[in-house]
Amino acid sequence: NYGFGYSYQGNPQLKPERSRDRELGIHYATATQRFDATWFDNRISNLIAINGLQAASEINLGQARINGTEASYLGQFGNTTLRAALTLQNPRDIQTGLQLLRRARSFGNVGISRKIGGWSMGGEWQFSGPRKDIDINTFQRITLAGYGLVNLTASCKLGKHYTLSARAANLFNRDYMLVDGYNNRGRILFVSLSYRQ
């Protein structure tokens, strides 16, 4: 019992998921660029999902289907690298037609990095559309807002064996949730010194 009338219990009747997946894709590559696009259709039986009730537990959904397309691009232009990825999907419970919980219909990222002397610097925009979830107070279906995050990275060679790296995640301190009631961290700065023989 986690308090506030909310508890969690195991489900001894839980069955393993099974899926049948189909994919069709195209791939294009040159010496400096690469493009991939894929259509996918995943049909899942006994999908494991939270039941969303006050005494929460994991349950099996009879049939679920996740189909859509994804595309990615990678390009090298001298010392500059561009990359992008996008997924558009329709995750749903076949029996009810409702969107599966905590799965966005669209998400992706766009990034750029550049090498200047011994330095390597880059930036990334990571985004996700809205997702469905269960309100932790009312136990009703709600919509979590979509979000966009900006991340920056930089690294520098220090001699032959050492590399100093820094990463600023969620640079603009965006407030967002992947699960209702659990805020993610705000702006974070990571600094590391690595050694390679």
Backbone as a chain_set.jsonl record, in Angstrom:
{"seq": "NYGFGYSYQGNPQLKPERSRDRELGIHYATATQRFDATWFDNRISNLIAINGLQAASEINLGQARINGTEASYLGQFGNTTLRAALTLQNPRDIQTGLQLLRRARSFGNVGISRKIGGWSMGGEWQFSGPRKDIDINTFQRITLAGYGLVNLTASCKLGKHYTLSARAANLFNRDYMLVDGYNNRGRILFVSLSYRQ", "coords": {"N": [[0.847, -1.176, 0.0], [0.752, 2.086, -1.03], [-0.151, 4.31, 0.206], [-2.586, 7.04, 0.462], [-4.776, 5.647, -0.375], [-3.961, 4.106, -2.496], [-2.734, 1.184, -3.965], [-0.676, -1.632, -4.908], [-0.601, -4.751, -6.56], [0.519, -8.07, -7.328], [-0.085, -10.201, -10.222], [-0.937, -13.355, -10.53], [-2.048, -14.654, -12.676], [-1.048, -13.652, -14.972], [-0.097, -13.674, -18.37], [2.436, -14.434, -20.853], [3.41, -12.05, -23.381], [2.614, -12.26, -26.866], [3.52, -11.821, -30.264], [2.978, -10.874, -33.699], [4.797, -9.645, -36.256], [5.106, -7.405, -38.971], [7.107, -5.943, -41.458], [8.136, -3.511, -43.834], [10.545, -2.023, -45.725], [12.671, 0.641, -47.027], [15.946, 1.449, -48.106], [18.484, 3.803, -48.517], [21.69, 4.814, -49.472], [24.658, 6.75, -49.653], [28.104, 7.738, -49.98], [28.168, 9.728, -48.079], [25.626, 10.138, -47.05], [22.587, 8.819, -45.647], [19.462, 7.224, -45.768], [16.557, 5.894, -44.314], [13.448, 4.22, -44.387], [10.563, 2.816, -42.956], [7.705, 0.772, -42.939], [5.523, -0.568, -40.559], [3.73, -3.179, -38.859], [2.47, -4.337, -36.055], [0.992, -6.912, -34.354], [-0.323, -7.77, -31.346], [-0.881, -10.17, -28.901], [-2.252, -10.738, -25.665], [-1.089, -8.449, -24.508], [0.841, -6.865, -22.04], [-0.289, -4.72, -19.603], [-1.027, -1.939, -17.4], [-3.774, -2.01, -15.131], [-5.035, 0.257, -14.211], [-6.722, 0.659, -12.053], [-7.674, 1.407, -8.61], [-6.52, -0.447, -6.833], [-3.945, -1.282, -8.169], [-2.647, -3.341, -10.814], [-0.858, -5.526, -13.052], [-2.233, -6.482, -16.167], [-3.489, -8.599, -18.821], [-4.141, -7.493, -22.073], [-6.507, -8.411, -24.513], [-6.127, -8.203, -27.424], [-3.846, -6.191, -29.175], [-2.725, -3.576, -31.325], [-0.12, -2.112, -33.124], [0.687, 0.024, -35.513], [2.372, 1.715, -38.2], [4.672, 4.179, -39.473], [8.19, 4.751, -39.779], [11.003, 6.89, -40.09], [14.367, 7.757, -40.891], [17.301, 9.831, -41.051], [20.68, 10.428, -41.949], [23.389, 12.487, -42.371], [26.562, 13.47, -43.612], [28.51, 16.243, -43.783], [31.332, 17.427, -44.53], [32.887, 18.452, -41.65], [30.552, 18.436, -40.262], [27.691, 16.866, -38.955], [24.449, 15.788, -39.632], [21.351, 14.64, -38.347], [18.241, 12.928, -38.146], [15.102, 11.68, -36.984], [11.904, 10.156, -37.155], [8.857, 8.905, -35.93], [5.667, 7.76, -36.675], [2.755, 6.506, -35.443], [0.048, 4.199, -34.637], [-1.016, 3.203, -31.835], [-3.114, 0.888, -30.329], [-5.854, -0.571, -28.489], [-7.394, -3.35, -29.652], [-9.962, -4.365, -29.031], [-11.351, -2.285, -27.703], [-10.704, -0.026, -29.139], [-9.357, 2.083, -28.073], [-6.578, 4.302, -27.513], [-3.397, 2.966, -26.683], [-1.986, 3.05, -23.395], [0.456, 5.456, -22.386], [1.89, 5.606, -24.761], [2.975, 7.433, -27.355], [1.566, 8.89, -30.33], [3.242, 10.094, -32.09], [6.738, 10.721, -32.322], [10.197, 11.728, -32.051], [13.44, 12.966, -33.158], [15.821, 15.598, -33.81], [19.055, 16.437, -34.779], [22.326, 17.991, -34.644], [25.825, 18.005, -35.127], [29.251, 19.024, -34.769], [32.699, 19.001, -35.603], [35.447, 20.744, -34.431], [38.631, 21.417, -34.615], [40.14, 19.943, -31.874], [37.768, 19.68, -30.624], [34.388, 18.539, -30.214], [31.108, 19.349, -30.826], [27.582, 19.551, -30.199], [23.985, 19.605, -30.751], [20.593, 18.795, -29.874], [17.172, 18.285, -30.591], [14.581, 16.812, -29.001], [11.5, 15.245, -29.24], [8.032, 14.575, -28.421], [4.697, 13.519, -29.004], [1.39, 13.964, -27.48], [0.291, 11.659, -24.871], [-1.731, 8.96, -23.661], [-2.858, 8.273, -20.315], [-3.418, 7.081, -16.922], [-5.119, 8.878, -14.489], [-3.746, 9.483, -11.335], [-5.278, 10.115, -9.174], [-8.073, 10.113, -9.757], [-8.331, 7.859, -11.263], [-9.117, 7.782, -13.875], [-9.013, 7.904, -17.489], [-6.638, 10.079, -18.914], [-4.997, 12.762, -20.729], [-1.635, 13.17, -21.283], [0.469, 15.924, -21.785], [2.232, 16.697, -24.822], [5.792, 17.111, -25.469], [8.886, 18.932, -25.863], [12.372, 18.711, -25.899], [15.557, 20.213, -25.437], [18.862, 19.318, -25.896], [22.34, 19.6, -25.233], [25.713, 18.886, -26.208], [29.232, 18.469, -25.62], [32.659, 17.794, -26.241], [36.151, 17.193, -25.632], [39.411, 16.378, -26.637], [41.996, 15.481, -24.495], [45.067, 15.295, -24.735], [46.513, 12.101, -25.579], [45.093, 9.989, -24.395], [42.926, 10.868, -22.842], [39.59, 12.15, -22.531], [37.475, 14.868, -22.18], [34.155, 15.393, -21.369], [30.913, 16.912, -21.687], [27.448, 17.29, -20.973], [24.385, 18.844, -21.395], [21.264, 18.287, -20.419], [17.81, 18.648, -21.175], [17.83, 21.488, -21.537], [16.33, 23.916, -21.355], [14.886, 23.549, -19.094], [12.391, 22.196, -19.121], [9.15, 21.323, -18.029], [7.757, 18.233, -17.73], [5.959, 15.095, -18.103], [6.279, 11.567, -18.186], [4.815, 9.626, -17.026], [1.766, 9.889, -15.3], [1.752, 12.014, -12.487], [4.422, 11.767, -11.88], [6.937, 13.744, -12.122], [9.574, 14.452, -14.394], [13.145, 14.951, -14.204], [14.467, 18.279, -14.105], [16.545, 20.662, -15.684], [19.717, 19.249, -16.331], [23.173, 18.778, -15.785], [25.857, 16.999, -16.988], [29.171, 15.986, -16.441], [32.128, 14.471, -17.499], [35.173, 12.61, -17.307], [37.082, 10.65, -19.286], [39.162, 7.786, -19.83], [41.144, 6.19, -22.215], [42.966, 3.471, -23.32]], "CA": [[0.0, 0.0, 0.0], [1.581, 3.276, -1.152], [-0.805, 5.43, 0.861], [-3.59, 7.788, -0.294], [-5.721, 4.699, -0.936], [-3.417, 3.478, -3.7], [-1.917, 0.019, -3.682], [-0.282, -2.412, -6.077], [-0.515, -6.178, -6.265], [0.908, -8.905, -8.451], [-1.147, -10.938, -10.898], [-0.417, -14.694, -10.835], [-2.661, -15.141, -13.912], [-0.462, -12.928, -16.101], [0.441, -14.511, -19.436], [3.448, -13.74, -21.662], [2.969, -11.452, -24.634], [2.989, -12.87, -28.135], [3.281, -10.841, -31.327], [3.308, -11.127, -35.092], [5.239, -8.355, -36.769], [5.408, -7.284, -40.397], [7.834, -4.717, -41.786], [8.554, -3.302, -45.208], [11.362, -0.823, -45.657], [13.596, 1.006, -48.09], [17.213, 1.952, -47.59], [19.278, 4.499, -49.526], [22.944, 5.269, -48.863], [25.803, 7.158, -50.448], [29.289, 7.829, -49.128], [28.008, 10.744, -47.025], [24.256, 10.265, -46.59], [21.834, 7.586, -45.488], [18.043, 7.419, -45.487], [15.809, 4.656, -44.094], [12.021, 4.374, -44.105], [9.984, 1.504, -42.67], [6.31, 0.599, -42.546], [5.449, -1.705, -39.641], [2.409, -3.564, -38.363], [2.684, -5.29, -34.965], [-0.24, -7.388, -33.724], [0.133, -8.328, -30.078], [-1.897, -10.805, -28.057], [-1.887, -10.735, -24.244], [-0.236, -7.303, -24.185], [0.887, -6.588, -20.608], [-0.596, -3.311, -19.35], [-1.559, -1.677, -16.06], [-5.239, -1.989, -15.201], [-5.503, 1.605, -13.933], [-7.65, 0.72, -10.93], [-7.081, 1.872, -7.362], [-5.613, -1.527, -6.452], [-3.371, -1.48, -9.494], [-1.948, -4.571, -11.112], [-0.658, -5.728, -14.479], [-3.208, -7.384, -16.76], [-3.314, -8.859, -20.247], [-5.149, -7.062, -23.03], [-6.722, -9.495, -25.461], [-5.437, -7.947, -28.682], [-3.403, -4.816, -29.398], [-2.091, -3.401, -32.638], [0.679, -0.897, -33.275], [1.158, 0.106, -36.886], [2.757, 3.055, -38.589], [5.886, 4.33, -40.275], [9.3, 5.464, -39.167], [12.006, 7.314, -41.058], [15.57, 8.346, -40.296], [18.256, 10.408, -41.999], [22.009, 10.743, -41.422], [24.189, 13.12, -43.415], [27.881, 13.971, -43.222], [28.917, 17.349, -44.639], [32.602, 17.86, -43.969], [32.975, 18.204, -40.209], [29.222, 18.579, -39.69], [26.811, 15.712, -39.09], [23.032, 16.032, -39.408], [20.583, 13.414, -38.17], [16.836, 13.139, -37.805], [14.293, 10.468, -36.933], [10.495, 10.421, -36.878], [7.959, 7.756, -35.905], [4.229, 8.027, -36.642], [2.165, 5.198, -35.181], [-1.3, 4.147, -34.086], [-1.049, 2.117, -30.836], [-4.496, 0.825, -29.851], [-6.489, -1.793, -28.009], [-8.299, -3.752, -30.723], [-11.321, -4.587, -28.538], [-12.022, -1.032, -27.336], [-10.334, 1.045, -30.051], [-8.697, 3.156, -27.337], [-5.123, 4.404, -27.632], [-2.677, 2.316, -25.601], [-1.455, 3.987, -22.418], [1.864, 5.865, -22.341], [2.503, 5.445, -26.077], [2.651, 8.587, -28.192], [1.352, 8.617, -31.748], [4.372, 10.638, -32.848], [7.916, 11.112, -31.554], [11.404, 11.723, -32.867], [14.505, 13.881, -32.766], [16.629, 16.247, -34.841], [20.321, 16.809, -34.151], [23.46, 18.436, -35.437], [27.09, 18.013, -34.391], [30.349, 19.539, -35.597], [34.046, 18.888, -35.069], [36.276, 21.935, -34.636], [39.905, 21.107, -33.964], [40.004, 18.815, -30.948], [36.449, 19.742, -29.992], [33.191, 18.051, -30.88], [29.959, 19.987, -30.18], [26.332, 19.207, -30.851], [22.701, 19.92, -30.135], [19.52, 17.89, -30.255], [15.796, 18.545, -30.17], [13.883, 15.538, -28.81], [10.102, 15.617, -29.068], [7.024, 13.529, -28.342], [3.319, 13.986, -28.97], [0.661, 13.61, -26.244], [0.092, 10.24, -24.571], [-2.809, 8.66, -22.717], [-2.436, 7.656, -19.061], [-4.465, 6.998, -15.901], [-4.966, 9.856, -13.418], [-3.454, 8.765, -10.09], [-6.276, 10.466, -8.157], [-9.427, 9.727, -10.151], [-8.228, 6.586, -11.976], [-9.755, 7.947, -15.172], [-8.075, 8.164, -18.582], [-6.309, 11.478, -19.159], [-3.999, 12.973, -21.777], [-0.413, 13.866, -20.881], [0.871, 16.842, -22.853], [3.467, 16.44, -25.55], [6.906, 17.913, -24.987], [10.095, 19.038, -26.676], [13.54, 18.939, -25.056], [16.797, 20.574, -26.113], [20.049, 18.796, -25.233], [23.607, 20.024, -25.82], [26.869, 18.071, -25.846], [30.554, 18.955, -26.024], [33.757, 16.959, -25.763], [37.464, 17.683, -26.045], [40.527, 15.48, -26.398], [43.058, 15.998, -23.629], [46.19, 14.4, -24.968], [46.289, 10.876, -26.342], [44.259, 8.993, -23.732], [41.831, 11.426, -22.043], [38.542, 12.94, -23.178], [36.589, 15.586, -21.274], [32.845, 15.493, -22.003], [29.842, 17.567, -20.934], [26.121, 17.192, -21.592], [23.299, 19.573, -20.743], [19.997, 17.668, -20.796], [16.65, 19.492, -20.884], [18.493, 22.777, -21.354], [15.401, 24.987, -20.988], [14.207, 23.176, -17.85], [10.994, 21.924, -19.469], [8.398, 20.503, -17.082], [6.99, 17.25, -18.492], [5.758, 13.811, -17.427], [6.072, 10.354, -18.967], [3.793, 8.909, -16.268], [1.039, 10.861, -14.495], [2.141, 12.141, -11.083], [5.865, 11.614, -11.714], [7.678, 14.71, -12.936], [10.957, 14.127, -14.699], [14.1, 15.941, -13.742], [14.614, 19.485, -14.903], [17.846, 20.812, -16.341], [20.772, 18.435, -15.727], [24.486, 18.904, -16.417], [26.76, 15.878, -16.745], [30.562, 16.207, -16.838], [32.876, 13.243, -17.285], [36.548, 12.496, -17.811], [37.282, 9.245, -19.616], [40.499, 7.375, -20.196], [41.191, 5.067, -23.141], [44.35, 3.013, -23.548]], "C": [[0.892, 1.238, 0.0], [0.98, 4.48, -0.44], [-1.801, 6.094, -0.072], [-4.601, 6.84, -0.963], [-5.233, 3.966, -2.163], [-2.535, 2.306, -3.316], [-1.597, -0.701, -4.984], [-0.179, -3.874, -5.673], [-0.135, -6.934, -7.528], [-0.287, -9.637, -9.042], [-0.622, -12.313, -11.294], [-0.996, -15.279, -12.121], [-2.059, -14.492, -15.161], [0.175, -13.888, -17.098], [1.503, -13.745, -20.229], [2.836, -13.156, -22.933], [3.411, -12.305, -25.827], [2.676, -11.863, -29.246], [3.649, -11.409, -32.689], [3.597, -9.776, -35.726], [5.516, -8.441, -38.267], [6.092, -5.945, -40.621], [8.174, -4.692, -43.266], [9.315, -1.991, -45.249], [12.177, -0.588, -46.907], [14.827, 1.635, -47.452], [17.983, 2.592, -48.743], [20.535, 5.035, -48.854], [23.937, 5.672, -49.94], [26.995, 7.21, -49.504], [29.074, 8.76, -47.939], [26.589, 10.852, -46.477], [23.575, 8.903, -46.52], [20.397, 7.922, -45.121], [17.372, 6.053, -45.36], [14.353, 4.993, -43.811], [11.415, 2.984, -43.966], [8.505, 1.633, -42.341], [6.241, -0.639, -41.665], [4.017, -1.931, -39.178], [2.611, -4.68, -37.339], [1.339, -5.637, -34.332], [0.15, -8.211, -32.502], [-1.047, -8.943, -29.342], [-1.357, -10.88, -26.629], [-0.905, -9.62, -23.898], [-0.314, -7.015, -22.695], [0.723, -5.094, -20.387], [-1.121, -3.159, -17.938], [-3.079, -1.545, -16.15], [-5.825, -0.629, -14.854], [-6.5, 1.718, -12.803], [-6.92, 1.135, -9.664], [-6.134, 0.829, -6.775], [-4.946, -2.003, -7.737], [-2.639, -2.81, -9.613], [-1.712, -4.614, -12.611], [-1.672, -6.741, -14.98], [-2.824, -7.632, -18.216], [-4.47, -8.25, -21.026], [-5.281, -8.159, -24.077], [-5.92, -9.323, -26.74], [-5.074, -6.472, -28.758], [-2.727, -4.752, -30.759], [-1.354, -2.063, -32.651], [1.203, -0.892, -34.709], [1.479, 1.554, -37.238], [4.003, 3.053, -39.457], [6.951, 5.034, -39.45], [10.332, 5.763, -40.239], [13.187, 7.924, -40.321], [16.511, 8.816, -41.392], [19.561, 10.686, -41.271], [22.836, 11.293, -42.565], [25.486, 13.674, -42.867], [28.308, 15.022, -44.239], [30.198, 17.947, -44.076], [32.696, 17.471, -42.513], [31.626, 18.3, -39.495], [28.377, 17.336, -39.974], [25.383, 16.122, -38.754], [22.325, 14.695, -39.244], [19.155, 13.768, -37.749], [16.12, 11.798, -37.816], [12.87, 10.839, -36.557], [9.721, 9.112, -36.924], [6.527, 8.249, -35.796], [3.532, 6.679, -36.509], [0.756, 5.324, -34.619], [-1.375, 2.974, -33.105], [-2.43, 2.027, -30.188], [-4.869, -0.568, -29.369], [-7.528, -2.179, -29.048], [-9.737, -3.858, -30.239], [-12.052, -3.289, -28.253], [-11.767, 0.092, -28.336], [-9.587, 2.182, -29.384], [-7.183, 3.119, -27.555], [-4.458, 3.743, -26.434], [-2.048, 3.365, -24.684], [0.039, 4.211, -22.614], [2.602, 5.616, -23.656], [2.039, 6.596, -26.956], [2.418, 8.157, -29.633], [2.501, 9.138, -32.603], [5.508, 10.999, -31.9], [9.133, 11.053, -32.476], [12.446, 12.677, -32.328], [15.203, 14.433, -33.997], [17.912, 16.716, -34.173], [21.368, 17.248, -35.149], [24.709, 18.408, -34.56], [28.199, 18.457, -35.348], [31.672, 19.378, -34.867], [34.843, 20.132, -35.451], [37.571, 21.706, -33.882], [39.745, 19.849, -33.119], [38.652, 18.754, -30.263], [35.387, 19.086, -30.866], [31.991, 18.603, -30.123], [28.691, 19.647, -30.929], [25.116, 19.624, -30.065], [21.63, 18.998, -30.671], [18.189, 18.411, -29.749], [15.062, 17.221, -30.162], [12.424, 15.857, -28.508], [9.2, 14.384, -29.034], [5.647, 14.171, -28.338], [2.646, 13.593, -27.669], [0.464, 12.107, -26.119], [-1.075, 10.096, -23.596], [-2.22, 8.017, -21.461], [-3.635, 7.585, -18.134], [-4.163, 8.01, -14.805], [-4.799, 9.136, -12.088], [-4.456, 9.083, -8.982], [-7.67, 9.955, -8.502], [-9.478, 8.37, -10.845], [-9.016, 6.594, -13.283], [-8.681, 8.199, -16.238], [-7.886, 9.667, -18.767], [-5.291, 11.549, -20.297], [-2.822, 13.747, -21.199], [0.067, 14.702, -22.058], [2.136, 16.362, -23.554], [4.57, 17.354, -25.041], [8.027, 17.951, -26.016], [11.259, 19.415, -25.778], [14.742, 19.293, -25.918], [17.968, 20.075, -25.274], [21.292, 19.265, -25.974], [24.736, 19.128, -25.339], [28.146, 18.745, -26.326], [31.603, 18.018, -25.461], [35.062, 17.466, -26.352], [38.518, 16.64, -25.706], [41.577, 16.173, -25.543], [44.24, 15.044, -23.75], [45.736, 13.15, -25.707], [45.227, 9.975, -25.729], [43.002, 9.561, -23.053], [40.855, 12.232, -22.903], [37.656, 13.558, -22.104], [35.27, 15.815, -21.993], [31.859, 16.196, -21.082], [28.539, 17.438, -21.708], [25.117, 17.959, -20.755], [21.987, 18.992, -21.263], [18.84, 18.549, -20.351], [17.112, 20.922, -20.589], [17.558, 23.877, -20.859], [14.498, 24.606, -19.817], [12.714, 22.925, -18.067], [10.367, 20.999, -18.433], [7.532, 19.528, -17.881], [6.908, 15.945, -17.706], [5.632, 12.699, -18.455], [4.991, 9.488, -18.342], [3.099, 9.924, -15.362], [1.487, 10.83, -13.038], [3.63, 12.031, -10.834], [6.586, 12.57, -12.657], [9.086, 14.207, -13.198], [11.877, 15.235, -14.218], [14.115, 17.148, -14.673], [15.966, 19.502, -15.591], [18.913, 20.015, -15.59], [22.063, 18.65, -16.508], [25.356, 17.721, -15.995], [28.158, 16.261, -17.246], [31.332, 14.93, -16.537], [34.269, 13.351, -17.889], [36.813, 11.019, -18.04], [38.723, 8.993, -20.077], [40.411, 6.16, -21.116], [42.636, 4.724, -23.476], [44.749, 3.161, -25.005]], "O": [[1.695, 1.428, 0.914], [1.555, 5.568, -0.483], [-1.864, 5.764, -1.257], [-5.203, 7.181, -1.981], [-6.011, 3.269, -2.813], [-1.683, 2.427, -2.436], [-2.178, -0.41, -6.029], [0.277, -4.193, -4.575], [-0.425, -6.502, -8.644], [-1.361, -9.688, -8.443], [0.074, -12.429, -12.302], [-0.497, -16.291, -12.614], [-2.509, -14.753, -16.276], [0.899, -14.806, -16.713], [1.463, -12.515, -20.267], [1.877, -13.695, -23.485], [4.444, -12.973, -25.789], [1.683, -11.139, -29.172], [4.499, -12.29, -32.816], [2.751, -8.882, -35.732], [6.082, -9.417, -38.758], [5.699, -4.933, -40.041], [8.462, -5.726, -43.87], [8.785, -0.954, -44.85], [12.356, -1.48, -47.736], [14.749, 2.268, -46.399], [18.118, 1.999, -49.813], [20.459, 5.642, -47.786], [24.046, 5.034, -50.986], [26.903, 6.772, -48.357], [29.723, 8.603, -46.904], [26.366, 11.594, -45.521], [23.937, 7.968, -47.234], [20.139, 8.784, -44.281], [17.585, 5.167, -46.187], [14.059, 5.941, -43.083], [11.71, 2.085, -44.753], [8.104, 2.496, -41.561], [6.844, -1.661, -41.995], [3.208, -1.006, -39.115], [2.888, -5.823, -37.702], [0.633, -4.76, -33.835], [0.858, -9.213, -32.608], [-2.088, -8.307, -29.18], [-0.159, -11.062, -26.415], [0.004, -9.817, -23.092], [-1.408, -6.928, -22.137], [1.495, -4.292, -20.914], [-1.603, -4.121, -17.34], [-3.605, -1.028, -17.136], [-6.987, -0.367, -15.162], [-7.078, 2.787, -12.609], [-5.691, 1.208, -9.644], [-5.063, 1.175, -6.275], [-5.346, -3.013, -8.317], [-2.09, -3.329, -8.641], [-2.298, -3.831, -13.358], [-1.945, -7.738, -14.312], [-1.951, -6.961, -18.767], [-5.635, -8.459, -20.689], [-4.289, -8.765, -24.481], [-5.127, -10.192, -27.102], [-5.892, -5.607, -28.445], [-2.224, -5.753, -31.27], [-1.89, -1.031, -32.246], [2.056, -1.702, -35.072], [0.933, 2.49, -36.653], [4.339, 2.052, -40.09], [6.648, 5.81, -38.544], [10.513, 4.987, -41.178], [13.028, 8.53, -39.262], [16.522, 8.282, -42.502], [19.558, 11.125, -40.121], [22.974, 10.65, -43.606], [25.514, 14.275, -41.793], [28.451, 14.721, -45.424], [30.158, 18.858, -43.25], [32.597, 16.292, -42.173], [31.566, 18.252, -38.267], [28.356, 16.827, -41.094], [25.135, 16.733, -37.714], [22.661, 13.725, -39.923], [18.914, 14.777, -37.086], [16.486, 10.892, -38.564], [12.65, 11.731, -35.738], [9.9, 8.307, -37.838], [6.209, 9.061, -34.927], [3.696, 5.807, -37.361], [0.328, 6.394, -34.187], [-1.756, 1.87, -33.494], [-2.876, 2.987, -29.561], [-4.295, -1.579, -29.775], [-8.455, -1.411, -29.304], [-10.653, -3.475, -30.967], [-13.248, -3.185, -28.526], [-12.526, 1.061, -28.382], [-9.216, 3.151, -30.048], [-6.591, 2.058, -27.753], [-4.895, 3.93, -25.298], [-1.631, 4.431, -25.138], [0.785, 3.294, -22.958], [3.82, 5.435, -23.654], [0.853, 6.716, -27.262], [3.002, 7.179, -30.101], [2.704, 8.668, -33.722], [5.274, 11.518, -30.808], [9.106, 10.419, -33.531], [12.356, 13.141, -31.192], [15.186, 13.832, -35.071], [17.864, 17.331, -33.107], [21.307, 16.923, -36.334], [24.649, 18.751, -33.379], [28.099, 18.288, -36.563], [31.755, 19.593, -33.658], [34.909, 20.52, -36.617], [37.606, 21.79, -32.654], [39.271, 18.821, -33.6], [38.411, 17.887, -29.424], [35.482, 19.083, -32.093], [31.852, 18.367, -28.923], [28.709, 19.472, -32.147], [25.195, 19.951, -28.881], [21.739, 18.48, -31.782], [18.085, 18.912, -28.629], [14.932, 16.574, -31.201], [12.139, 16.655, -27.615], [9.545, 13.316, -29.539], [5.448, 15.232, -27.745], [3.272, 12.948, -26.829], [0.468, 11.377, -27.11], [-1.363, 10.999, -22.81], [-1.215, 7.308, -21.528], [-4.739, 7.978, -18.507], [-3.065, 8.004, -14.247], [-5.609, 8.276, -11.741], [-4.483, 8.398, -7.96], [-8.37, 9.425, -7.64], [-10.555, 7.793, -10.997], [-9.512, 5.562, -13.736], [-7.58, 8.65, -15.925], [-8.852, 10.429, -18.774], [-4.791, 10.526, -20.764], [-2.993, 14.853, -20.684], [0.069, 14.236, -23.197], [2.99, 15.708, -22.955], [4.307, 18.273, -24.266], [8.101, 17.113, -26.915], [11.147, 20.343, -24.977], [14.923, 18.737, -27.002], [18.057, 20.373, -24.083], [21.3, 19.323, -27.203], [24.724, 18.662, -24.199], [28.143, 19.491, -27.305], [31.465, 17.507, -24.35], [35.087, 18.083, -27.417], [38.516, 16.083, -24.608], [41.991, 17.297, -25.825], [44.386, 14.109, -22.963], [44.701, 13.148, -26.374], [44.527, 9.268, -26.454], [42.096, 8.796, -22.72], [41.243, 12.897, -23.863], [37.148, 12.86, -21.227], [35.25, 16.364, -23.095], [31.95, 16.093, -19.859], [28.527, 17.47, -22.938], [25.012, 17.748, -19.547], [21.642, 19.188, -22.428], [18.884, 19.133, -19.269], [16.82, 21.482, -19.532], [17.955, 24.689, -20.024], [13.478, 25.25, -19.572], [11.879, 23.387, -17.289], [10.976, 20.015, -18.013], [6.659, 19.959, -18.635], [7.677, 15.714, -16.773], [4.962, 12.861, -19.475], [4.329, 8.712, -19.031], [3.768, 10.736, -14.723], [1.591, 9.765, -12.429], [4.074, 12.184, -9.696], [6.817, 12.26, -13.826], [9.713, 13.607, -12.325], [11.426, 16.326, -13.869], [13.816, 17.045, -15.863], [16.464, 18.464, -16.027], [19.006, 20.093, -14.365], [22.054, 18.698, -17.738], [25.563, 17.476, -14.807], [28.304, 16.797, -18.344], [31.207, 14.367, -15.45], [34.5, 14.085, -18.85], [36.773, 10.224, -17.101], [39.39, 9.868, -20.63], [39.685, 5.21, -20.826], [43.421, 5.588, -23.866], [45.875, 2.826, -25.373]]}, "num_chains": 1, "name": "protein.A"}
